[in-house]
C-alpha cells in the first residue's frame, strides 16, 4: 500500500476531550473516525487489524469444531419475548418498529437466534454436542460510550453457542473453549491477560469466566492473588475477613447533630470506621413497593453485583426518606419500615461496641453489639474486596487491578432451550439441551491491544495483528537512486508476500519517521542516500527500538527471520 | 465436517407457500432458516458459500487497489440530512430513535458514510484517485420481501466508493470496476450474466450499469439485442419505432358510451390500437398540487422509470376525476386542467387519423391528427420496449428477458461531495471530487447461483463457491470395512485440504444419495461393500451426472484433476 493513497491522515495533536491513550492514537494515526457518539468507521489500517483478529478467532473456533453461521442483526420481538428478555433487558436493547409497525430489536447478543436456528433442525441426541458461532455486527444502546473502541454502541463480536446433553459434557467443552481463548489472545500478541471468575449477569447461568487484559484504564476491577493464582472479577470476588475484636460496650444514644456520613460521625465521636455500621438503601427496579436495606461495617463498600444476585432483581440506590427513614441516621437497631428486605454483611458478624444510626434526626447509638442487640438471622457477603484483603484460598494479601474484558464464557444451562421449547429426543425421553455461550469483542481486542502495547511515540502492534508488517521509508525520495531502490524493494517484498506500507510521499524525514512510529508498524526499513552508500538499508524494530543495517541483497532473508508470528 | 453434527436438516417436501426453486432448495437442503419476514439466519453450509463469495469479491476489489473499511450499520440522522436523503428516501430507509431520543437510521447504502470518512482525512489532489469498500450487513425495510434470499430486508453487501479529480479519471476507473465485476461473477461460476445500462435511481448520477443474472424468475426486465449485443434494463431501454402511416382523417366526435378502456373503444369503433392515443395520470409524490398526464399510442405501455426521470420526482398513478377529468375519456385535444405537466410519447409523432378521448363523458374523437390538431412542443421517450421492437443500434428485433440484479455500478458525480462539503485542494483551487459507487449483493449472488444452477434433484454449486467440494458417502456404514475405509479417506482428504462433507450417518443409501444431490456438493464419492471388492470408490459429478470408478490409491490424484476452480 502506498501511503500517498491511503485513506486517513496522521495528526500531531490529540483532539480535545480524548484522554485514553489507545483512543488518541487510533484517531491520530488514522485508524478510526467517529460517526456518532459510540459509533465509528474503521479506516483501512483498523479494518486490516480487524480482519487479522477475525482470522485468528475463526481458525481457533474451527479447531474446536465450531460451525460458522450468520444470525440477523435485526430480529422480531417475538423471539425475545420467548426468552423473556424483551422485557427484562433495559434500554441498552434497542427496540424499534419497522414500516408495518412490527416491534423489532437490534441484536446485542444472539442466544435467542441460536436456539431458533436449532429449533426443528436438531432433534436427536446423536446430533449433540455441537457448537455454532458467528462474527457479526452488534448494537448495544450504551448510555455512556467511552474510550474510543473500548466502550461503544456498535461493535463486531464473535459469539458462539454450544449445545449439550449433560452438564459434564458442557463442562468438558467449556474447558476446550477456555483453552481456545487462551490460544486466541496469545496469538493476538497479548501478554497480560487472565481469566477470572465472573458474574453471569443478564445471560443467566451459573459458571462464567471473563478474559481480562490487565491495564490501568480498564473498566473492571479484578482481584488477584499472586501466591495461589486465585482471580475473580470484583463483582464475585471473595476474601477472608479477620474476626472482629470482642470489646464490650454500653449501648447509649448520643447527639451527633449535623454529622451524617461515616467520616463525619467517626470524626465527631473519635471512633474507627471499623466500629461503625452503615446502611445503603435501594429500590427494586420494576417493583415500586419493595426496597432493600444493606448494612455493612463502615470501612467496607457494598458490592452491588453480589447484592443484586441475592435480591434476584435489578436494584438502584434510593433515598428512603419518603418511607420514614432518616437519611444519615439510619441504623440497624429499632428500624421501622415495611416491605424492606434487610441484609447484614458478614463484616458485621461478631461486631461489638459499634456505632449505628438511631433512626431519628441528629442521633446515633454507641456501644451496640450485633449479637446482643440486633440478632440478624444470617449474614451474607455483599461487600467489595479491598486491596490487601486476605485471599479466600491461601490467606495471602490480594491485589486489586484494572482490566478490560476482551472475552467471556458462560455455562448457560437450560434457560433458553427451556423457555424457547427446544427439545431433543433421547433414549430416555425428551430433554432441553444444556447450553454454553462464548463471546469475544473483536473491536475491543483491537483497542485493548492498542492501549496495552503502545508507548509515548504511538502504537506498537504485535506482528500477528499489525496492519502491515513493514513500513518502507525512503528518506529523500527526490533522490533518483533512493526512489528507484525503494520502488524495487517495494515490488520485491510485495511479491514475497510481506505486507508493506510504502511511504512514497515527498515529505521530511521527521514526518515520515514520526508517522511510522505513531502507526505502530513493527518493522521500519529506511532507505536513504547514506544507507545506499554501502548498498544497505536501516531496519528499526518498533517494539524494542533496536536498529541495524542490512545489505539490500540480504534484506528478504533478514525479514524472514523478523516477520514471524 | 461430519454430517451427523452439521446444524440443519434436509427435508423432503417444499414447505407451503414457497414457489421459487432456489428458495425451496435452500430451505430443504438446510442452508437457511427464516427468522422473520425477509430476515434469515444463514446455517453453516450457506455461511460457507457466503464466505467464499466474499473472498472472491475481496480479492478482486484489492486487485483494483480497493482499501477495505468498515462503516457503521447504525448512523445518525445528521449524516443523511446533509445529503438530503433522510427526507427523500421512502419507508425502505428504517428510521428510529435511540435511548436518548436521537434520530438514527439503519444503513441501506453508505455514500454518506463514505464521504464522511474522507472529510478532513483527504485534503490534497495527490491523494486521489482512491477507492474504499466494505462488506457489511445492510437493512432495507422492504415492503414485499420475496423468493428467499433474492429480495430480503437484511443482507450482506459489498459496497465500494471511488473518488476522482476528473470525469475522465472516473470513467477510466469505472471501466476497471466493470472488468473486475466480470471477473468476480465468472469466478463465482456464473455463466448467464450480462451488464446492462440502467437507471441510477435514488443514487443520483448519470451513467450506471447493472449486472444481471438471466433467469426466468428475475424481477427485472432486460432488453437484449442478440445481433449487436445492445443491452439495457427496461427502465432505460430504447428502441427504434416505425414511422406512423400518413392516413388523412376527418376529426369527428362519436358517442362511445360505456367504452372506456382502449380495448373497449377499439372493439366498438373497429380501429387498431395503433390508431389510438391513451392517457395515464399521475400525482407527483410530495407535491399535492402538481399532476402529470402522459399520452402514448394505445399499443404501448408507459415506462414509469423514464417518466419519473423526466418529472424529476417520484410519481404515483392517480385518478384525476377530482381535477375535472373524465376517467376513460381523457384525450389530448382541448384538455382543460391546471398545474399539469403534459408529456407526449414519441410513438405519437406523425400519428394521423387516430382516436382519443373527448374529455367528456361517453364521447371520443375520431380522425385526430397530432400535427394538425394537437401540436405538442416536443415528443419524449416514456414507453417500454416490447419483445420484437427494433434495436436502437442495429434495427434487428429485440428480446425481453428476465434477470436478477446481482451488482451495479454508478458514475455518481458530485451529488454527495457537494452536499456534504468535501473539498480537495488542487493547484487550480478547491473542487468537489467526483464519485463512483459499486455494489454487489452477496446473499443475492448466493440465491441467484442457487436458482440458475440447480436441477430437479436440487442445488448444483459451481466448484469455486460450493460449501464443500466433496460429499463422502459410505453405503452400509455398519460394514466394518466400509466404515474404516471411509474414515481413512476422510482423514486423508482433509489433510490434503479438500473440503469434505462426510455422511457418517447410519441411514439408507437412498437418503444419503438424495441428500448429496439436494445439497448440491460438486463431487460425490461412494464407498460401499461392492466398490471395495475392487478396492475402488465410485465418483459422481453432480453437474453432469457422470459416474466412474477410481482405485482408492489413485483417488487424491483424480480429485486434484476434478476439484479445480
Interface residues (C-beta under 8 A of the other chain):
Chain A: X1 X4 X5 X6 X7 X8 X9 X30 X33 X35 X36 X39 X40 X41 X42 X43 X44 X46 X47 X48 X50 X51 X65 X67 X68 X69 X70 X71 X72 X73 X74 X75 X76 X79 X91 X92 X94 X96 X97 X98 X99 X104 X106 X113 X116 X117 X118 X120 X121 X122 X123 X126 X127 X130 X132 X134 X136 X137 X139 X141 X143 X153 X154 X156
Chain B: X1 X4 X5 X6 X7 X8 X9 X30 X33 X35 X36 X39 X40 X41 X42 X43 X44 X46 X47 X48 X50 X51 X65 X67 X68 X69 X70 X71 X72 X73 X74 X75 X76 X79 X91 X92 X94 X96 X97 X98 X99 X104 X106 X113 X116 X117 X118 X120 X121 X122 X123 X126 X127 X129 X130 X132 X134 X136 X137 X139 X141 X143 X153 X154 X156
